Structure formats: structure tokens, C-alpha cells
Amino acid sequence: MVSPAITVDNIINPPAVESFVRGPGVSERVFAVLMVFVYAFSLPNEWFVRVGNASAGTVQSGSPIVTLVFLAFFGIVILAMTNNWHVVLAAAGREPLLPAFLALIVLSTLWSANIIETFTSAVVLCITFAVGIYFSIRFRLEETLWLSGIALAAGVVINFVFIFVFQQFGLDTINVGTDGGSKWSGIFVTKNELGRVGALSFLIFCFLARVRRSAFVWPMWALLAGIQVVGSDSATSLGATFGLIALSVVFLGFRGRKTLYGATAIAITTVMSTLTLLAATNLAVATGLLGKDSNFTGRLPLWIDSMTIGVAERPWLGYGWLAYWGEDESFPVRVLQNFEVPHAHNAFIDAWLFAGPLAAILLLAIYGRALVWGARNIRAIPGAVGLAPVMLTSYCFIFSLTESGVVRRDLSFILFIVSCITVAKNKGVRQAWKPPAETAAS
């Protein structure tokens, strides 16, 4: 079914932007798939880098070649939106807290402990936000999912090649599994990254199986992505995948009922609190069920040290975006944790560390509004397309509670922006959608 989700023809007068609204051509779709692939998996020159000869931070920041590629993407996106800035501003204004959050990130350069790192990351996030806006106004939601699915399917194949052929790069030599062997990491530095992308791939492949009415192709890709999640041995990713399945059942089961919002709130709270508790404490029974060592999931000491040491030092403005987890600023926390901490494993604590409490509040508010509006979107739009935004938001929220989150140069941030803009269109919907048979009967 064609989605009435947001496009520029829903934002302003259609005749004024008719040429801009007209469907993208083949070349633009190919470019979009390429852009999605690079955002999800970066370039091949970074696939063969491991922490043994380069730091994880270097890999995440990107090499000069990667930087040039993303600048090229930005240039093409800007050209595509030239002479249509009123449409771009209208789309960006659907959720004003997002540009406000990015503005605070840019502003944190003024007081950053590492001005170059903060300024560079701020520019990268602004470019990623522009790409998210581009997808929001050039493609309907189901087409964005389809383009993402093509890129992610290619990534699944490449990851398997690295896991079974280039094992010196495809296995995580940092995090050893409970059986004493290395776990899958694919083209990524750590197994947790493979698990995170695998969970996102599984979610999108499941949507495409519903939207495209596929009984074999997309379910097969979902199975392969699920195998990578399991093989990564990432408790967070595996728990998130099961949690997302449970949420989808609740969302679909209560669509059209007056109790939808209550059921949504209870389901999200239950899933998020369970996964957070699993990540925060040493739950031997729960982690044993996941095949994990009970000492692995103890993030609570890290969260406490990050607040009592890091936040306490600069409680109001923070250290500048991404400027805390360097060699100097986070040294006391890294000593107590006895490992090279890359982030707080909680996006809201990191936001506070980087740009103060206002950043953490803004990020939490963005998620809260997106989840509420996402529930209304389920009522307004039938099928998997109506369900997709709130599920993508839930995915991002889960990995913000127990990992570094999605506010970075990543496909998940682009999809989160698209989801926020999509659900903002239907935030005022009050009447529940009813199935055709139910409508006819009434």
C-alpha cells in the first residue's frame, strides 16, 4: 500500500514544488543505496583496520578518504535540494527539538576540552542531519526502507565473507566469548557493532517482508541477519531483537483500540527497563540464558563513575561533544574501570558529559515525543508502514539506554530523523484507523 507518510507534497502547496516532488530516477536511487551503504558500513579501507594497529576512535572518526566521501555526499544532497529550501525548512521544522539539539552540539565547541574533535563531530552530525532531511523529502518511507534493505543485504553478505574468509579481520579479538573463542565482528571493530547493525537489518528486512508481501526473499535476509546477531554474542543486540519483536506484537495487537497508548507505554517501559536492568547489573540467571558470563553485563559501575567523576567535574556545560573519552579527561574513570572505555554505554549520560544537562533533556524529549507521535502514527496509517517509525524509534532508544546511541555518523541516525519527521505529520491524529472489514461492518 502506498504510504501517506510525509513528503514535500504534504508539507506545502503541491504545484509550487511539482518538479521537486516527482519521483526520483534510477540514478538517484542508486546514489541513495550507495549513500546508505557507506553510512552503515563505511568504506573498504576501514574494514581491514583493527584495534591492534589503530584505535577504535580512529576507526569511528573516519579516515581522510571517508571524510572526503561524506563531504561529496553532502554536496550532492545540497545540489538536490537547491531552490527548495522552503521545503527543507518545513521538513526540519516538523521536530524543532532535533535542530535545537544539533545547535547545542555545535555550540559546545566554544567550551570543548578538544575543540578539533568537537567541531569535526558537529560538522559530521550536521551533514548526517541534512542527509536525513533529504531522504524525508525525496522518498516515501517504504521506499527509504527498501533502499536501506538493499544496502543492508549487501552488508550481510560482506560480513559473512569476513567472518568465514578473512577471519583475522572478521572475528572480535577484544571481546572473548564465554567459550574462550573469538566472536563474530564482521567488518566492524567489535562484535557489539555487528550485533547492533544485525538487529537493525533484521528489523528492516521484517518490514520489507510485510510491505513487499515477500514469502521467501526478505524473510531469508531476516534469518541471515538474525544469525549474525546470535553469532556476535552481543547480549544487548540479542535482547533488543527479542524486545523489538515483543513490542511489534503489542503495537499491532492494540492498534485501533482505545487502550493503545496505555499498552504502548507499559510495553515500552517493560522492555526498556528489563534490558537496562540486564545491562546495568550482574544478573547471573538472565545472562546465563543468553549464553553470557554474568560479569560481562555490569555497566552500572561505569554509569556511576561517569556521573560522580565526569559529570561532577563539569556539571552544567560538559566537555564538548565527544571530547570527554580521550586520553586525559576520562583517565580517572578508565583507571577505575580497568579498560579503555570508548563511551559511557548510555547515550543520555554521554550527552550530559558532552554538552550538559540540557543536551540530555533535549535528547530524552526527542525520544519521548517520537514514541508518542509514533503511537498515533500506528492509528493513522495501516500496515507495516504505519508501524515502522515507532519500531525504528524503539530500536534507537534501546541502544541509547545500553550503548552509545545513534547520534553519530550512522544509518540509524538517518532513519531516526526520517522517523521523527514522518510521525510529526500525524501527531495531531486522534481517531484510530479501522480495518476495511470493520469499517464496512460499521
LOTORDREN-820815 format. One record per atom (N, C-alpha, C, O): residue in one letter; x, y, z. Coordinates in pm, whole numbers, plus 50000, padded with zeros to 5 digits. Last residue first. Layout:
% residues N
AXYZ
...
//
This chain:
% residues 442
S480604986551013
S480004997451090
S479195006751001
S478625016451049
A481534970350811
A480514965050901
A479814975950978
A478624975151006
A483514986150699
A482334982650621
A481204977950710
A480034981050685
T485354986650908
T484754999050862
T483464996350787
T482455003150807
E486094960050923
E485454965951040
E484714978851000
E483624981651049
A487294957250674
A486134949050708
A485364954950823
A484134954950823
P489484975950691
P488384977550594
P487134969750631
P486024974950619
P490344985051033
P490494976350916
P489304978050822
P488214981350868
K490755018951132
K490005006551143
K490224998251018
K490275003650908
W492685041851323
W492445035051197
W491695022051223
W491955015051320
A491315064951560
A492045052651529
A491685047751390
A490555049151344
Q491745099851578
Q490845088651550
Q491645076451506
Q492555077551424
R493755118651607
R493065114051727
R492235101551702
R492045093351792
V496715133851500
V495655124051471
V495035118951601
V495755115251694
G498845150451529
G497545155351574
G496405145651552
G495255148751583
K501025138251420
K500995139751565
K499655144651618
K499355143151736
N501645132351160
N500405126951214
N500265128751364
N499485121751429
K504105144451119
K503005148051031
K501665143851091
K500655150751074
A505805131651293
A505385145351327
A504215149851241
A503415158151284
V506475108151171
V505415107651273
V504945121551312
V503825123151360
T508475118350990
T507285111150943
T506165111651046
T505025115051013
I510425128951153
I509725137851061
I508435131451011
I507425138150992
C511245105551288
C510745117151363
C509925126251273
C508855130851312
S512145089351075
S511025085051158
S510405096951232
S509185098251237
V514335104150980
V513205101550891
V511965097650972
V510865102250942
I515945102351211
I515485115451162
I514265113751072
I513285121051086
F516385074751212
F515705081051326
F515165094751286
F514055098351324
L517805071350978
L516465065450988
L515685071151105
L514465072351099
I520155084951054
I519365089450939
I517935084150948
I516985091650928
F520995068951265
F520645082851292
F519815088551177
F518865096051201
S521545044951133
S520465045051232
S520065059351266
S518895061751295
L523795050850977
L522495049050913
L521355050051012
L520305055550980
D525945076051115
D525465062351108
D524095062051041
D523335071751048
R527655095151298
R527675092551154
R527255078251130
R528095069251126
R525315099651571
R526645098851515
R526535096551365
R525425096251311
V523245090051776
V523605103651734
V525065103751692
V525945107451770
V522595065751880
V522605066851734
V523005080651685
V523095082851564
G524275049052159
G523175055952093
G523395057451944
G524295051051888
S526105034252295
S526435048352272
S525325056052203
S525415068252189
E523955014052504
E525145015852422
E525355030852399
E524845039052474
T521655014552654
T522685004952693
T523955005752610
T524934998952641
L519995034952559
L520005031852702
L521205023352742
L521715024752853
S520295034952289
S520705046952360
S520775044552510
S521525051252581
F519205011552209
F520655012552200
F521185025752257
F522395027452272
I516505018352257
I517135007152327
I518645008552326
I519305006852429
F516125039252075
F516025041952218
F516705030852298
F517405033652396
C516305026551827
C517285036951863
C517285039652013
C518345041952071
Y514045009551850
Y515375004151828
Y516445014151872
Y517375010651945
S512025028951869
S512275019751981
S513655013551971
S514365012352071
T512215039851614
T512495048251730
T512795039651852
T513695042751930
L511415017851466
L512765023151446
L513175032051563
L514325031851606
M508805015851564
M509725004851584
M511165009451566
M512055005351642
V507675039651480
V507775037351624
V508715025751654
V509355025651759
P507895036351191
P508555047151265
P508715044451414
P509785046751469
A506405011251122
A507855012751108
A508455024151191
A509455021751258
L503645010951125
L504355005751242
L505835009351240
L506455010351346
G502895020150879
G502485027750996
G503225023551121
G503425031651212
V503974999850724
V504475013550707
V504085022250826
V504875030650869
A502514977150781
A503864978150835
A504414992250824
A505244996150906
G499064989050824
G500134980750773
G501474983450838
G501584990950936
P497705022950816
P497635008450832
P498895001450784
P499705007350713
I497965051951003
I498415045450880
I498405030250899
I499045025350992
A496965060551251
A496625067951129
A496915060151002
A496195061650903
R497895044951456
R496435046451443
R496055052351308
R494975049751256
I500605048351424
I500055034851408
I498545035651385
I497985028151306
N500805075051492
N501025071351353
N500505057351324
N500025054651214
R500515073951765
R499425079951686
R499565076251539
R498565074651469
A502985062651823
A501765055251858
A500575060851781
A499715053151737
G504645083351739
G504685070651668
G503465062151698
G502955055151610
W504165102851927
W503675105251792
W503685092251710
W502825090351624
V505485089252138
V504065092852148
V503475094952010
V502405089651979
L508085087052032
L507345075052070
L505845077852081
L505035069752037
A508795113751991
A508765104651876
A507975092051908
A507265086751822
R508755123752253
R507785128852154
R507675119352036
R506575117051985
G510905108852363
G509565108152418
G508505112552320
G507485105952304
Y513115116652203
Y512665102652204
Y511225101552254
Y510415094352196
I513175143852273
I513025139852133
I512515125452123
I511605122452046
A513645142352548
A512385148052500
A512125144052355
A510985141252317
L516245132052553
L515155124252612
L513795129152562
L512905121152536
L517585153452432
L517595140252370
L516475131652422
L515815124652345
L517085174052620
L516615175252482
L516555161652414
L515575158652346
I518405163552845
I516955165952850
I516385166852709
I515325161252680
A521055163052755
A520405150552796
A518895152052797
A518175142952755
A521455190652711
A521565181152599
A520875167952632
A520175162352548
L521175200752968
L520215204852865
L520255195252746
L519225192052688
P523385191153109
P522055185053132
P521035188853027
P520115181152999
G526245190052875
G525485194252992
G524105188053001
G523695180552913
A527655179052665
A527055192352646
A526125196352760
A525295205352743
F528995155252749
F529465162852634
F528945177252631
F529685186552599
L527665144552969
L529115146352974
L529595155952866
L530515163852888
W525075143452860
W525345152052976
W526835154952986
W527245166353009
A525515124252661
A525045137652623
A525295147652735
A525685158952709
D526235102252821
D527215108252731
D526805122352690
D527635131352686
I523775097552941
I524915101353025
I525995107852939
I526595117852979
F522415090852708
F521955102352785
F523045107052883
F523205119052904
A523595067852606
A523625080052526
A523255092452607
A523725103452577
N525735046352753
N524415052352775
N524435065952708
N525195074752748
H528355039452749
H527365028852726
H525965033552766
H525115025552808
A530155059752754
A529515056352881
A528555044652869
A527985040452970
H532995049152554
H531845057852581
H531175052752708
H531585042652764
P535315034252567
P535075042552448
P533935052452465
P533895062852399
V537715026952805
V536285029852790
V536055038852667
V536575049952664
E539885004152834
E539805016252752
E538335019152721
E537795014352622
F539694993653182
F539744991053039
F539555004152964
F539105014153021
N539294998453455
N540364989353415
N540224984853269
N540594973553235
Q537685015653589
Q537025005153511
Q538014994753459
Q537624983653422
L539555032753704
L538635025353790
L537985013653717
L537765003053775
V540765042753470
V541565035553569
V540665027053658
V540975015453686
R538655055553347
R539255044053280
R540115035953377
R540195023653366
V538215076453528
V537165066453507
V537765053953444
V537425042753484
P540625091353506
P540225085353634
P539165074453619
P539205064253689
F540605098353219
F541605089453277
F541185083453412
F541365071453431
S539045115253072
S538385103553131
S539355094053200
S538975082953237
E540865135352986
E539675138853063
E539095126753137
E538695128053253
D543025122052840
D543215129752963
D541955130853048
D541965127653167
E542265107552612
E543315102452699
E543335109252835
E543645102752935
G538665109452591
G540015109852537
G541025104752638
G540665098452737
W535875112952634
W536515099752640
W537855099452567
W538135090252491
Y535095140452590
Y535395135152723
Y536235122452720
Y537195121252796
A534305150052345
A535615154452395
A535995148052528
A537115149952575
L531855146852223
L532865136452202
L534225139752261
L535215132952231
W531205180852268
W530725168352209
W531895159152173
W532815163252101
G532305193152587
G532255194352441
G531925180752380
G532315170452434
Y532045187452851
Y533415188552799
Y533445191552650
Y534535192452592
G529485205553037
G530135193752983
G531495197052923
G532025207952942
L527995224953160
L528275226553017
L528905214152955
L528865212452833
W527465215553422
W526495223953352
W526735224853202
W525775225453124
P529465200153554
P528065195753557
P527125203553465
P526055198353432
R532325189053545
R531725199853464
R530225196953452
R529775191853350
E532655170353754
E533715179953724
E533205191853644
E533585203353670
A530425154053754
A530665162653871
A531715173253845
A531685183953906
V530755139153521
V529725149653525
V529985159253640
V529785171353626
G533025122553609
G532995130653488
G532025142153495
G532405153753476
I532285112553873
I533605118153841
I533535127553723
I533935139253732
T529625105453884
T530245110854006
T531625116853980
T532085125354057
M529075096153618
M528325107153680
M529085113553795
M529165125753804
S530935076153574
S530795086753474
S530065098853532
S530385110253501
D530465059453792
D531735066753783
D531655078253683
D532225088953706
I527895049753719
I528095057153845
I529375065353838
I529365077053875
W528425036653476
W527485047853481
W527685056353606
W527655068653600
L530235017053567
L530655026953469
L529735039053470
L530205050453464
P528605001753739
P529765009053791
P530275019853696
P530695030553740
L526634992153543
L526265001453650
L527475008653709
L527405020753729
R527304972853366
R527554986553325
R527304996553438
R527725008053430
G527894941753361
G527864951553468
G528234965453426
G529364969753448
T527904919653192
T526894929953170
T526894941053275
T525954949053277
F529824900553263
F530004908453142
F529114920853140
F529524931453091
N529474883253466
N530234895353497
N530314904853379
N530814916053392
S528184861153364
S527404870153448
S528164882853483
S527534892453527
D528624854253024
D529234854153156
D528524864553241
D528274875753194
K525844842252832
K526824852352867
K527414849653004
K526774843453089
G523644829352727
G524954823852700
G526074833252735
G527144832552676
L521254838552807
L521754844052682
L523134838652646
L523724842752547
L521014826353048
L520074822452945
L520524827352808
L520234821152706
G522924840453188
G523184826553157
G522254821553047
G522654813452963
T521674864553227
T522794864153133
T523144849853096
T523604847352985
A519764856053417
A519354861853289
A520474861053187
A520244857353072
V521414846253626
V520414837653563
V520064842953424
V520054835453327
A523094867953696
A523664855253653
A522654846653578
A522994840553476
L523294899653641
L522204890053660
L522644876553607
L522584874053486
N524714925553738
N525244912253711
N524164901753739
N524144895653846
T523274954453571
T523634946253686
T524154932753644
T524044928853528
A522764967753332
A523324975153445
A523874966253553
A524834969853621
A521594950953144
A522884957153111
A523554963053234
A524784963453242
L519244943853275
L520164933453231
L521544939153205
L522554932953241
L518094968953304
L518474961453424
L519474950353389
L520414947853463
T517624974553035
T518524983053113
T519014975953238
T520194976653273
L515794954652970
L517084954852903
L518094963452978
L519284960052983
T513684962253145
T514274948953152
T515664948753090
T516604943353148
S513094988153060
S513594986153196
S514254972453211
S515254971153281
M512204983152797
M513384991552821
M513954989252961
M515174988452977
V509964966152838
V511094961852756
V512344969852789
V513424964152806
T508324982753005
T508744969253046
T509984964752970
T510944959953031
T507965005952852
T508575006852985
T509104993253029
T510214992253083
I506654995152628
I507955001752613
I508685002452747
I509884999752754
A504304984952752
A505204976252676
A506594982352665
A507604975652688
I503135007852868
I503504996452953
I504524987552881
I505504983252942
A502725023752638
A503545028652750
A504035017152837
A505205016652874
T501015007152488
T502305011352435
T503235015752548
T504395011652551
A498785005652654
A499524993452623
A500914996752570
A501884989852603
G498045032852651
G498405026352776
G499225013752752
G500215011352821
Y497495036152379
Y498555044152443
Y498995037952575
Y500185037852606
L495415017152328
L496695016452258
L497795023852334
L498885018452352
T492845015652422
T493905012752519
T495285012452455
T496245008152519
K491165018052212
K491325029752297
K492475027952397
K492995037752451
R492505003351913
R491815002552042
R492095015052124
R493115021652107
G494085005851689
G492665008051673
G491875007151803
G490675009751803
R496414982051803
R496084992451707
R494574993551692
R493864983551684
F497144961351965
F496314971852024
F496004983251928
F495394993151968
G498694944651806
G497534939151875
G496594949751929
G495384947551937
L500784960651718
L499814955751621
L498544950851690
L497434952651638
F502084965551964
F501634976651880
F500554972051781
F499534978851764
V502674939152051
V501804947952130
V501234959052043
V500034961652047
V504394930651847
V503174923051876
V502174931751953
V500974931751924
S506464948951871
S505664948751748
S504354941351769
S503314945251715
L507524942052122
L506864955052104
L505994955051980
L504884960551982
A508664916952065
A507574917952163
A506804931052146
A505574931252155
I510634924951883
I509584915551840
I508384916551934
I507234916851889
L512194940452052
L511504946851940
L510394937851886
L509334942751847
G513194920752226
G512364931652277
G511564938352167
G510394941552186
F514764905552055
F513584899452117
F512634910152170
F511414908652160
T516664926151997
T515894919651891
T514634913051945
T513554914651888
A517744932052249
A517004942352175
A516144936152066
A515004940452045
G519044908152309
G517924912552391
G517074922952322
G515854922852333
L520994909352107
L520044898152112
L518824901852194
L517694898952154
S522314933052177
S521684931752046
S520654920552045
S519574922051988
T523234927052439
T522384938652414
T521624937052284
T520414939452279
A524874904752400
A523654903452480
A522694914952454
A521484912852448
S526394892852126
S526134905652192
S524804904652267
S523744903752205
D527304872751962
D527314870452107
D527144883452184
D527674884952294
S527304871551692
S528094882351753
S528214880651904
S529104886351966
G525514851451634
G526934848551623
G527814859251684
G528944856451724
V523094865351661
V523424854451753
V524914851751753
V525524850051859
V523364883151445
V523134888251580
V523524877651683
V524214880651780
Q523594865251234
Q524734873851268
Q524584879951406
Q525574881651477
I521054854351233
I522194845551260
I523414853851298
I524184849851385
G519574876851157
G519404871351291
G520544862151330
G520974861951445
A520384878750891
A520734889450984
A520614884651128
A521454887951212
L519214855150796
L520674856850790
L521144867750885
L522174866350951
L516494861250836
L517094849650904
L518624851050907
L519244848351010
A516204883050665
A515974884850808
A516614873550888
A517204875850993
W516624870450421
W517604880450466
W517444883050616
W518434884950686
M514304854550419
M515624848250417
M516694857850467
M517554854150546
P512274874150411
P512414865650531
P513764858450536
P514314856450644
W512854883750147
W513174892050263
W513154884150394
W513964887150482
V512184859049995
V513404867049979
V513744874850104
V514814872850161
F509614846950080
F510904839950083
F512104849550089
F512944848350178
A507354861350066
A507284849250147
A508624842250158
A508774832750235
S506544895250071
S507534885250031
S507464873350124
S507514874850246
R505204919850063
R504474907250063
R505354895750014
R504974887649929
R506454943150106
R506604937449972
R505874924149957
R505914917949851
V505764946650377
V505404956750278
V505424951050137
V504534953750057
R506804923050500
R505374926550509
R504964936050397
R503944933950331
A509474923550430
A508724911250406
A507224913850410
A506454907850335
L510174948450526
L510094946650382
L509344933850347
L508654933250245
F510184943150802
F509244952850746
F509054950550597
F507934950550546
C512314924850811
C510964920550851
C509904930050798
C508844925650753
F514414941450735
F514054930150648
F512654924950683
F511904921150594
I514484958550957
I514104963950826
I513714952650731
I512764954150654
L515284940651163
L514064948451174
L513584953251037
L512404951951005
F517744930751067
F516644921551093
F515314928951096
F514334924351039
S519224954851069
S518954947850943
S517764938450958
S516884937950872
L519334959851345
L518674969451256
L518304962851124
L517214964851072
A520804937151425
A519454939351478
A518674949151391
A517484947051365
G523204941751285
G522414929951257
G520984931251306
G520044927151237
V524114964451411
V523694965551272
V522864953451230
V521944954551150
R524614952151665
R523724963851653
R523214965251510
R522014967051489
G526434931751608
G525134928551664
G524144939951647
G522974937651618
L528614947051517
L527974937451426
L526584933951477
L525634933251398
E529154960551756
E528744968151638
E528064959051536
E527064962751476
N529904939651923
N528704947251956
N528204955451838
N527004957251821
K532324930451819
K531134922351799
K529844929951830
K528804927051770
T534284957051670
T533854948451781
T532574941051745
T531844944751653
V534814967551416
V535904966051512
V535524956351623
V536354948351666
F533324951151128
F533374960851235
F534514957951332
F535104947151329
I532954931750945
I533804942850903
I533974953251012
I534684963150993
G532664906851191
G532504910651051
G533464921651013
G534644921151046
S532674896451440
S532584910951433
S532424915651289
S532094927351265
W532044867651639
W531954874351510
W531944889551526
W531284894851616
K534474860051897
K533114860951842
K533124869051713
K534074876251683
S536954836451995
S536584849651944
S535184849251883
S534784839251824
G536554814952286
G536854817852146
G536424831852107
G535624838252176
G535664809352539
G537094812052522
G537494815252380
G538664818052355
D533024807852573
D533684795252543
D535174797052519
D535874787552483
T532254834052602
T532274825652723
T532934812152698
T533354805552793
G534474853452387
G533214847552430
G533374838552551
G534484835852595
V536304883452414
V536324868952400
V535044863152457
V534584867452563
N536834912252260
N535844906152348
N535784891252323
N535254886852221
I539004913752077
I538994921352202
I538074914652304
I538464911852417
T538734901351839
T539824896551924
T539884903752058
T540704900452143
D536174891951648
D536474901751752
D537524896051846
D537254886851923
L536784884351307
L536494879651443
L536954890151544
L538004896351526
G537584894451063
G536154892451085
G535774887151221
G534584885551250
F540314895151037
F539624907851049
F538164906051092
F537574915051151
Q540994869151026
Q541884877751104
Q541294891651123
Q541704899051211
Q539154858250848
Q538884857150991
Q539804865751077
Q539444869251189
F538044860850578
F539064869650635
F538934869950787
F538644880350846
V536024839750574
V537184840050483
V538324848350541
V539454843550552
F534044842350768
F534504828850733
F535734828650642
F536424818450634
I533714869950815
I533644860550928
I534284847150892
I534984841250974
F533794881450562
F534844884650658
F534874874550773
F535954871050823
V531464870350455
V532754868050388
V533894870750486
V534854863050491
F529544880750627
F529784866350628
F531124862950560
F531824853850604
N529724907850551
N530074903850687
N530354888850695
N531294884750762
I528774906650289
I530164910550313
I530614906350453
I531744901850472
V526074899750338
V526954890850261
V528414893850290
V529214884750313
V525234922450479
V525134909150541
V526074899450471
V526784891750536
G525554942750289
G526404942550407
G526384929150478
G527404924850532
A523494936750114
A524874935850065
A525844935050183
A526824927750178
A521414942750289
A521564929050239
A522974926850186
A523584916350208
L521714970250318
L521984961650434
L522134946950392
L522904939650454
A520944979150062
A522304981850111
A522654972450227
A523774967350234
I518274970250057
I519214965849954
I520654967550003
I521474958549988
G517194983950279
G517244969450279
G518224964050175
G518934954350202
S517275010450195
S518115006350308
S518274991250310
S519364986150339
L515335008849996
L516705012549960
L517685008450070
L518785003550042
W513135002350163
W513554993350055
W515004996150014
W515794986849998
L512925024550329
L513185011450388
L513695001650283
L514584993550310
T512335043650134
T513555045050214
T513935031750278
T515105028050281
E509875033850056
E510985033349961
E512315035250032
E513315029149994
E508325038450280
E508525024650238
E509655023450137
E510335013150131
L508415067050290
L509025058950395
L509295044650348
L510375039350373
R509395083149983
R508395078850080
R509035068750175
R510055062650144
F511985106749930
F511485092949922
F510375090950023
F510415096350133
R512575133449970
R512735127949836
R512135113849820
R511825109749709
I512305140250235
I511525147750137
I511635142349995
I510865146349907
S513865122350380
S512495125050424
S511665131750315
S510465129150303
F516365123150264
F515565110950250
F514105113550286
F513205107450227
Y517035149650349
Y516985146150208
Y516125133750185
Y515245133750099
I517155146750626
I516135155350567
I515935152050419
I514805151650371
G519425130050635
G518145125350686
G516985133550631
G515945128050594
V521325147650536
V521025135550459
V519685129650505
V518905124950422
A521365166250743
A520945170550609
A520575158550522
A519625159150445
F522395149950946
F521035155350959
F520505159850824
F519335157650792
T524955146250844
T524065134650857
T522615139050872
T521715132850816
I525915172350869
I525825166150737
I524855154350740
I524035152650650
C525835174651146
C525015183651065
C524845178050923
C523765179050865
L527715155051217
L526315153351256
L525395162451176
L524285158451140
V530065166651111
V529605153551063
V528135151351096
V527375146251013
V530235189651269
V530055190951124
V529515177951066
V528615178050982
A530665177651518
A529485186051496
A529185187651348
A528035187151306
S533125165151482
S531935156851505
S530655164751482
S529665159351433
T534735188251452
T534645178251346
T533385169851361
T532665167551263
F534385200951701
F533985207851578
F533805197851464
F532835198751389
T535425181251876
T534035185651887
T533565192351758
T532465189551711
E538095178851788
E537205167151792
E535745171351793
E534935165751720
I539005205551823
I539035199251690
I538075187451684
I537315186051588
I538715210252100
I537955218152003
I537895211351867
I536845211251803
N538405195352372
N539095191552249
N538335197952134
N537425191952077
A536865206552560
A538215202952603
A539055198352485
A540285197652495
S534725233652455
S535205219852445
S536625218252498
S537475227052483
W533325256752443
W533905253252573
W534515239052572
W534795233452678
L532575258552174
L533115270452242
L533795266952374
L534745273752413
T531355235252099
T532725237552053
T533375248952130
T534585248952149
S528735236552169
S529645230952269
S531105231952226
S532005229752307
L527395244551941
L527745254752039
L528755249552141
L529555257352194
V526885219751824
V527805229051758
V528295239451858
V529485242851859
I525045210352015
I526275202951989
I527315211951924
I528485211951963
L523015229151987
L523735228352115
L525045220752098
L526055224352159
A522175222751729
A522735236051755
A523525236151885
A524575242551894
L521105197451772
L522315198851691
L522985212351712
L524205213351712
F518875205051923
F519875196151981
F521195197151905
F522265197451965
A517495220051734
A517935226551858
A519035218251925
A519995223751977
P516865200851539
P517845211351507
P518335218751630
P519475223451632
L515085185951724
L516245180051659
L517265190551617
L518425189451654
L512985202251801
L513965198551902
L515225192251841
L516305193151899
P511245205251586
P512235215851612
P513275212251717
P514335218551723
E510055186551365
E510505183451500
E511615193451535
E512795190451516
R509425201951142
R508425192651195
R508755188451338
R507865186851422
G511495216751041
G510695222751148
G509615213651204
G508965217051302
A512395201750829
A513225202350951
A512435207751069
A512685203951183
A510325207250645
A510525193650694
A511325193650824
A510985186550918
A510675234850608
A509385229850656
A509535215750714
A508955212650817
L513255235550508
L512985241750638
L511665236850696
L511545234750817
V512805222450261
V513755216950358
V513465222450498
V513435214950595
V511045240250140
V510605226650168
V511495220350274
V511005213650366
H512675262350117
H511435263750194
H510875250050231
H510305248250338
W514615253649943
W514965254850085
W513735256650172
W513755252950289
N514865247449678
N513715241949751
N513945242949902
N513515234249978
N517175254949556
N515935261849514
N514685256149580
N513565259749542
T518675223249617
T518795237249578
T517475242449521
T516765235349449
M518725196649672
M517705204549742
M517785219449710
M517055227449770
A520805186649524
A519475181049502
A518375189449565
A517245189549517
L522955200449635
L522555203449498
L521145198449470
L520365205049400
I523025187249884
I522735201649877
I522285205649738
I521345213449723
V523735161549800
V522455163749867
V522055178449861
V520895181749835
I526285166649699
I525235161849608
I523855164049669
I522915167849599
G527605174649935
G527505183649822
G526395179649726
G525655188149677
F527405151450091
F526755163850136
F526575173450020
F525525179750006
F528995134049943
F527585131149964
F526825143950000
F525755146749946
A531435147549979
A530865146349845
A529375143249852
A528575148949778
L531765143650251
L531635157450202
L531045157450061
L530255166150027
F532095116150246
F530915121750310
F530695136350271
F529555140850259
V534555114650109
V533355108250052
V532085114250113
V531125116950042
L536265127750286
L536025133550154
L534765127750090
L534005134950025
T536185109250499
T535735123150519
T535405129650385
T534385136450373
V537395087450382
V535995086550423
V535405100550440
V534275103150401
I539975097950353
I539215093850235
I537735093150266
I536905097750187
P540785102350620
P540575113750530
P539775110250405
P538985118350357
S538745079250818
S539985083450756
S539715095650667
S538555099050642
G536815081351118
G536915080350974
G538235085650923
G538785095250976
S535965077951379
S536045091451325
S536135091351174
S535595100251108
Q536155050351417
Q534835056751422
Q534865070651361
Q533895074751297
V538935046451398
V538025039651305
V536685046651301
V536115048551194
T539815061451612
T540235064951477
T539315058751375
T538945065151276
G538685047551826
G538265061251799
G538625065751659
G537865072951595
A540085024051830
A538675023651788
A538175037451755
A537345039151665
S543405027651691
S542435028651800
S541025028351744
S540775031851629
A545295002751525
A544665016051523
A543595016251630
A542955006051657
N546224977551550
N547114987151486
N546475000851468
N547045009551402
G544314964351706
G545714960751722
G546664970651658
G547784972251705
V541864971651622
V542404979051735
V543874975651759
V544584983151826
R542024971251261
R541644965651390
R542354973251500
R543324980451476
V540924974550932
V541594981051045
V541094974751173
V539894972951192
F539564967350710
F540764959550742
F541584965850855
F542764962950872
W537574985250667
W537184971750707
W538384963650755
W538224954150832
E538415008950568
E538265008150713
E537884994050761
E537884991350881
N538405005850297
N539705008450358
N539635008150511
N540665007150577
P535675003050225
P536514991150244
P537854993850311
P538394984950376
L533725026650426
L534415022650303
L535335010650329
L535735008350443
S530665020950615
S531835028850578
S532455023450449
S531785016550372
F528215009450668
F529405000750671
F530705007950640
F531765001650638
A526195029150672
A526065017350757
A527395009950774
A527665004750883
Y527055048450494
Y526705052550630
Y526615040550723
Y526935041750842
V527375032550268
V528555038650329
V528255043250471
V529095041950559
F524665025450219
F525685015150244
F526905021150315
F527405015250411
V523465050250169
V523035042150284
V524105031950320
V524405029950438
M524815056749931
M524965065250048
M524565057650176
M525235058650278
L523915036549761
L525345037949789
L525575045949916
L526425042549998
V521185042749756
V521635029849809
V523115030549846
V523515025649952
A521325068149632
A520775066949768
A521215053749833
A521585053549950
F522315061549380
F523095070249468
F522625068849612
F523445068449704
V520115047049291
V521425040449304
V522325048449398
V523015042849483
R518225067649285
R518025056349376
R519335048649397
R519625044449509
E519285083749087
E519175088949223
E518955077749323
E519465078349435
S519075066748866
S520405071248910
S520355076649053
S521275074349131
V516285063948842
V517125052348875
V518475056748929
V518965051149027
G514665092848997
G515005083748888
G515905072548935
G516245071649053
P511995100949225
P513415100149190
P513655090149078
P512935080249066
G508865116449135
G509635105149184
G511085105149138
G511385108849024
R508335150949207
R508255139849113
R509245128949150
R510365132049192
V508915172049368
V508235160749428
V508265148549337
V508225137149384
F510005190649196
F510845185349303
F510235172749362
F510965163649403
S507955197549031
S509135191348971
S510015184949077
S510705175049051
E506135208649222
E505785196749146
E507015189849088
E507115177649095
V505995228849404
V507185220249408
V506995207749325
V507605197449352
A503645241949366
A504845250149383
A506115241849378
A507185247149350
P501615223049363
P502065228749237
P503375236549248
P504125237649151
P501345216549654
P501985207649557
P502435214349428
P503545211649384
N502115236749927
N501295236149807
N501955227549698
N503055231049654
I503685215550177
I503235228350124
I502455226049996
I502155214549961
I503665188650273
I504135199650356
I503565212950308
I503035220750387
N503025169050102
N502185170150220
N502515182550301
N501735186650388
D504985170749913
D503645174149869
D502665174549985
D501565179949969
V507225161250046
V507055175650033
V505665179549987
V505205190550017
T505915136250265
T506745140150152
T506485154850133
T505605160550198
I505015114350527
I505405127750485
I506265127850359
I507235120350348
A502745087950431
A503745094150517
A504335106350450
A504155108450330
P500905073550300
P500665087850303
P501655094950394
P501435106450431
S502215047050099
S502175053750229
S501825068450216
S502375075250129
V500505022549921
V501275034949914
V501105042750043
V499985044750090
M500844988050000
M500005000050000
M500875012450000
M501885012950071
//
